[in-house]
Amino acid sequence: MNPASSDRQIDYIELPVQDVPKAKQFYEAVFGWTWTDYGDAYSSFNDGRLSGGLASDPGEKSKGPLVVLYAVDLEDTLDRLTAAGGVITRAPFAFPGGRRFHFTDPAGNELAVWSEK
C-alpha cells in the first residue's frame, strides 16, 4: 500500500460473526477468500482485491459490518473527525499491524480508522 495515496480512504471491512471457523469455511467455499488467523476470535481475509476480517466477540452485540478507513496520521484524523461532529466510541488502541479508533458519524453510523503508526 502507498500510504499517501490511501490516506483517509476505505481500506478494510470487518464482519462480526459468532463462529470464526464456520464463517471462514463458508466464505472460502463460496468466494475463495484466503485467510490469516490472529487467534481463535479473529481472522483476516483477502478476496483478491479487498482485505477484511471476521471478528468474534461473544460479549458484544453485533452492529453489522464495520467499515475501516486508513489514515497516515491517526491523531490528525481523530482531531478532524471530532471537530466535524464525529463521536469517538472506542479510543485509539493498538492491534497487530498498527493502531485504530472507532467513531460514529452524525447519522449514528459506526466506522473505524487505522494507521500503521
N, C-alpha and C positions, 0 to 999 in steps of 0.2 A: 504494500500500500504506500502511496505517496501521501504523507500526512497533510501537506499543504493543500493538495487538490481535493482531499476528502474532508477538510475542516467543516464542521457543522452540517454534515450530510448523514442521511440514514445509512447505517453500516451493518446492522445486526438485528435479528428478530429472535426473541425468546418466547417459547411456548410453554405454558405451565402444564404439567402432566402429573398424574397420580403414580404412574409406574413407568420409570425411565426405560428399563429393558423392553417392556411391551411396546411402548411408543417407538423406540428405535427400530424394533422388528417391523412394525407397520410401515414407517416412512422409508425404510430401506427396501422392503418388498415392493412398495407401490412406486416410489420415486427414485430409488437407487442412491439415496444420500449416503455419504461416508461420515464416520464418527471419530471423535477424540473424547475419551472419557476423563472426567475430573471427579473421581469418587462415585459413590452409588447414587447421588442425588442430582448429578449434572453431567450432561454430555453435549458437546458442541458438534454441530453438523455443517457439512458443506454440500450444496446441491450442484456445484459446478459453476455457479455464478454468484450466489449469496451465501453468507455464513449465518448461523444462528445457533440456538441451543434449546435443549429440553431441560427444564428445571422442575424438580420435585421438592416441595416444602410442605409437608403434611400439616404444619401449624398455620399455614397462610391460605386464606380463601383466594381462589383464582379470580383475577380481574380481566382475564383474556390475554392475548398476545402482548408482549412488551416490545415496542419499537425502541431500538437503541441507536443513538446518533454518536458520531465520533467528533472529538474536539482536540485540536492541537494543544490548546491551553484550557484546562478544565476550570480553573478558578475564574478566568475571564468570562467563560461561557456561563458559569454559575452567576456571576455578577450581572451579566446582560439579561439573563433569564429572570432573576428576581426584580431587576429594575423595570422589566416589561410586564410584571404582574404574575409571573410563574411562582408556584409554591413548592419549596423543597419538601419532599415526603420521606426521603432517605438521604442523610448527609453523606458526603464523599467517603468511600470506603475502598480498601484495597482488595483485589482479587487476582488470581493468576493471570498475568498479562498486563495489569495496569491498575487504574482506579476508576470509579464511577460514582454517580449520584442519580437519584430518581426525583422526578418532579411532576406536578400536574400543571397543565396549561389552564387559561381562564375558563375553558369549557369543561374542565374536570378530567381530561384525558391524561393518563399516566404514561410517561415516557422516561427514558434514561439517557444519560450522556456519559461516555467513557473516553479515557485518554491513556496512552502508554506511560505517561509521566504522573 
